[in-house]
Amino acid sequence: MVIANNLKIILKTLPERVTLVAVSKTKPNVDILEAYNTGQRVFGENKIQEMAQKWEHLPKDIEWHMIGHVQRNKVKYMAGFVSLIHGVDSLRLLKEINKQAIKYNRTIACLLQVHIAEEDTKFGFDIAELPDLFTNEEFIQLKNIRITGLMGMATYTSNLDQVRNEFKRLKNSFDYLQKTNKEITILSMGMSSDYQIAIEEGSTMVRIGSSIFGARNTH
């Protein structure tokens, strides 16, 4: 019952406006079911084929979120069921998601990943690129995707002021885009190490794994 207890403790700390994505990457189905039986319905994975295998065997009312870096050649494996793709970092990827969504007669919700960290290993659009994307003719033609918000990851650092400032920048971009696009409602920022700061800075969705499921298995 460790997972269930961890989940309950975290949920008590979250404001109503914040959605919890339980990051279940590398975790077995039995762990996911323990969280599911506690009431959790939104789970995040970072590998498409692992997520597809879990989708096949687990309850169909689970919302699966793809939270990792997305390779275009693997979009087809999740296009039929994924609820939200967090890490969309290029127009080329948006085109591929749209192409695969058409095959399933779906509109797939996506978050634009924005590069806010001082780390080259993080992906994402530069903040300055966002307004131009929404007026790009190729982007406007994509009818089977829906941009519902932004996602960002802060620098992995003990400097909490830096983390807060990075989240502030992303929130400012979110507010700016919301003025002209009413579908922009999700601001996905904050993980186990920094989600409290993210919530203080306006996050509406947090991605928490190790604080629920324990240390992640690596493979």
Residue pairs with C-beta under 8 A, 6 or more apart in sequence:
1 34
2 214
3 31
3 34
3 35
3 38
3 212
3 213
3 214
4 34
4 35
4 37
4 38
6 211
6 212
6 213
7 22
7 35
7 38
7 40
7 212
8 38
10 20
10 208
10 211
10 212
11 20
13 196
14 20
14 199
14 206
15 199
17 204
18 199
18 203
18 204
18 205
18 206
19 42
19 186
19 204
19 205
19 206
20 40
20 42
20 205
20 206
20 208
21 42
21 43
21 44
21 65
21 67
21 188
21 205
21 206
21 207
21 208
22 32
22 35
22 40
22 42
22 43
22 44
22 208
22 209
22 212
22 213
23 43
23 44
23 45
23 46
23 67
23 191
23 207
23 208
23 209
23 210
23 212
23 213
24 31
24 32
24 35
24 43
24 44
24 45
24 54
24 209
24 213
25 44
25 45
25 46
25 47
25 50
25 67
25 68
25 209
25 216
26 50
26 216
26 217
26 218
26 219
27 213
27 216
27 217
29 54
29 57
29 58
31 213
32 43
32 54
32 58
32 62
33 58
35 43
35 212
35 213
36 58
36 59
36 62
41 61
41 62
41 63
42 62
42 63
42 65
42 83
43 54
43 62
43 63
43 64
43 65
44 64
44 65
44 66
44 67
44 86
44 207
44 209
45 51
45 54
45 64
45 65
45 66
45 67
45 68
46 66
46 67
46 68
46 69
47 68
48 66
48 70
48 71
48 74
48 75
48 77
48 78
49 74
49 77
51 64
51 66
51 78
51 82
52 77
52 78
52 81
54 64
55 62
55 64
55 78
55 81
63 83
63 84
64 78
64 81
64 82
64 83
65 82
65 83
65 84
65 85
65 86
65 207
66 78
66 82
66 84
66 85
66 86
66 87
67 86
67 87
67 207
68 87
69 87
69 89
69 123
70 85
70 87
70 88
70 89
70 93
72 92
72 93
72 96
75 93
75 96
75 97
75 100
76 100
76 103
78 85
79 97
79 100
79 101
79 103
79 104
79 106
79 108
80 104
80 106
82 108
83 109
84 109
84 110
84 111
84 148
84 186
85 97
85 108
85 109
85 110
85 111
86 111
86 113
86 151
86 188
86 207
87 111
87 113
87 123
87 124
87 151
88 94
88 97
88 110
88 111
88 112
88 113
89 112
89 113
89 115
89 123
89 124
89 125
90 125
91 133
91 136
91 138
91 139
94 110
94 139
94 142
94 145
95 138
95 142
97 108
97 110
97 144
97 145
98 108
98 142
98 143
98 144
98 145
100 108
101 107
101 108
101 144
101 145
102 144
106 144
107 143
107 144
107 145
107 146
108 144
108 145
108 146
109 145
109 146
109 148
110 145
110 146
110 147
110 148
111 147
111 148
111 149
111 150
111 151
111 186
111 188
112 124
112 125
112 130
112 133
112 147
112 149
112 150
112 151
113 123
113 124
113 125
113 150
113 151
113 152
114 124
114 125
114 126
114 127
114 130
114 150
114 151
114 152
114 170
114 173
115 122
115 123
115 124
115 125
115 126
115 127
115 152
116 122
116 124
116 127
116 152
116 153
116 154
116 166
116 167
116 169
116 170
117 152
117 153
117 154
117 155
117 156
117 166
118 155
118 162
119 155
119 156
122 153
124 152
125 133
127 169
127 170
127 173
130 173
130 177
131 176
131 177
133 139
134 147
134 177
134 180
134 181
146 183
147 181
147 183
147 184
148 183
148 184
148 185
148 186
149 174
149 184
149 185
149 186
149 187
149 188
149 204
149 205
150 170
150 173
150 174
150 177
150 184
150 186
150 187
150 188
151 187
151 188
151 189
152 166
152 167
152 170
152 188
152 189
153 189
153 191
154 162
154 163
154 166
154 167
154 189
154 194
154 198
155 162
155 163
155 166
156 193
157 163
160 194
160 197
163 194
163 197
164 197
164 200
164 201
167 189
167 190
167 194
167 197
167 198
167 201
167 202
167 203
168 201
170 187
170 189
171 187
171 201
171 202
171 203
174 184
174 187
174 202
177 184
178 184
178 185
185 204
186 204
186 205
187 202
187 203
187 204
187 205
188 203
188 204
188 205
188 206
188 207
189 198
189 201
189 203
189 205
189 206
190 196
190 197
190 198
190 199
190 203
190 206
190 207
190 208
191 206
191 207
191 208
191 209
192 208
192 209
192 210
192 211
195 203
195 206
195 207
195 208
198 206
199 206
209 216
210 216
